[in-house]
Amino acid sequence: MSPRWTLAVVTVTGYLLVLDLIGVNVALPALRRDLDAGLAEAQWAVDAYALTLAVLLLPAGALADRLGRRRFLLAGLAVFTAASLACALAPSAPVLDALRAVQGAGAALLYGTASPLLAALHPPGPERDRALAVLAAAAGAAGVTGPLVGGALTEAFGWRALFLLNVPVGLAALAVAARAVRESRDPDPRPLDPGGTGLLAAGMGGLLWALIEGPRAGWGGPEAVGGLAVAALAFAALARRRTAVLAPLGGRLFRANAVAACALHVTGAGSLAYFSLHVQGPMGARPAEAGAWFLAYGLPGLAAPLLLARVAHRLPPAALVAAGPLLLAASCLLLAATCRTHAWGAMVPGFVLGGLGMGIGNLAASQVALAAVPARAAGVASGVTNTGKQVGIAVGIAVLGVPYGMSGVDAMFVTAAVPAIAGALPALLLARAATPALTPSRSGGPGAGP
């Protein structure tokens, strides 16, 4: 069957994965009422999914490289679809939270294989860029439509409809993937390193647990302190051993790309979360009105990867990596200067710049991650980049709440610009060294040196 079917499968599933991460936020009030759940129980319906997704992304990518990416895609679709059905039938909040963790595990299998499967079908160049652009646009579309779809389904049919939507789509994708997707794997896999993989998962889990529980239970409480202690011990033990999990990922460009992807989501996810509170609080906008406002942010984010894909392979990759965070930083500074006007027209330039930054940044993250490492390590590379994004989301929401609560939305935007600028610096330093445009490579990619 045509490679377009593979692209269709991973694009549809990519949309659903982001929709389930964002759309459920809108349904939390209805979920709390229906299940008689406390605030923390309801919030864990979001956090359990995000936590398991982030923790398992890198192990899933590494194992998929070794055991077969198609096999992991099919397993992920099966787990995600079955867990979605179970979530729709959940009788209580604790059961729903546990099932959301299972659903997040299925999402990790899918995220860990989507970009590598496309890379295996298309060599570096325009065709790969177009495929990755469609995947990035699908994630952007879910970000834009997630609150609207979540709100509409919840209002019309109840919160369970959000999960039921995944079932027919997941079953259809599974049927198509079983016929259309070709298997690919690392032809010369490194030995498995269960100890290193376990330490990495423990470190990520402890860090994210602390970032989730810290704002909720207090940074001095046992939840946050315990999570940070586990993360510190795990990462210290990992640093003392040469692990095969991260062996292919020594290139400067790859590291700069991972830093930029993390910083992009610290700024983007955190600032949008608190600005949406400001829009529906002091600005007095209704949910539907707020969703329409954010179209000025979302539409450029959809268009940017699709338009840029035509020329991305001709551009210096380090400059491409730096462009997303820098545009997002400029967006934050513009919005800091205009948000107190409460005038949508005055904020449109900031929205547009922010959407362009996120769209370009998401495309660059996938494209450069795959081009900067050997083809056989695509799953690991994708796992590292996507894990960086998930950590960035958690950090942004945890950290940017402090300036928002102390000094308001304009101070939050100024603070949000700092990590974006800092995240672009490693790529800017490489760009000054005139890193060549992305080209096909067997042993690695540009900037793959030590």
Secondary structure, DSSP 8 states (H G I E B T S, - for coil): --HHHHHHHHHHHHHHHHHHHHHHHHHHHHHHHHHT--HHHHHHHHHHHHHHHHHHHHHHHHHHHHH-HHHHHHHHHHHHHHHHHHHHT--SHHHHHHHHHHHHHHHHHHHHHHHHHHHHHS-TTHHHHHHHHHHHHHHHHHHHHHHHHHHHHHHHH-THHHHHTHHHHHHHHHHHHHHH------SS-----HHHHHHHHHHHHHHHHHHHHHHHH-TTSHHHHHHHHHHHHHHHHHHTS--GGGTT---HHHHHHHHHHHHHHHHHHHHHHHHHHHHHTTT---HHHHHHHTHHHHHHHHHHHHHHTTTGGGS-HHHHHHHHHHHHHHHHHHHHHHGGGT-HHHHHHHHHHHHHHHHHHHHHHHHHHHHTS-GGGHHHHHHHHHHHHHHHHHHHHHHTHHHHHHH-HHHHHHHHHHHHHHHHHHHHHHHHTT-------SS--TT---
